[in-house]
């Protein structure tokens, strides 16, 4: 019986989520927030792949370790293109900054 409720609950959740994601405004906001949450993690993973600590990266950037920690903090939203460029350059030559622009889906307007 518990298994059936879980299956029914999962089904209801999927239906709810599909309905939410079908709304272009909701989807755009969701994707924007998801992208922000991914950025901090990408920065941390890149620094770790470069074999650097926050302190070592801070020395390369000429800033404090706390400033590097702030850039890598989940939920941080004050990134500038310049700060990201400097961060990535400090990681080393094998790293690059890539910016992608997503165009909103075209909306068909009915007469």
Phi, psi and omega in degrees: 000319178298319180301318180296318179296319178297317180296317179295319178296318178296321179296315179297318179298315180299317179298316178299311183296317178300319179295315179298314183289344177284342178278115184302324179293314179299313182300318180297315179295317180300313182294324177296314179294320179296320180296320178297318182291331180284330186299313181301321181291322177297322178296313180299313181296322179294317179298316179295322178296330177282354179075028183248148170271169176299320181296316179296318178294320179301318178298319178296326182275342183076033179230178178277160176299326180297325178291322176294316179301321180297316178298327183269003184282134176300131178092353178294133185234003185264029178297143169243158178300322179295317180294322178293319179299313180297318180302310183293319178299324180291340179290330180128172186295334184280001179248149180218153177260127179238129179246128177241136177254125178263130177271138178297148179297139179291137180255129178274123181261123179277141180290000000 
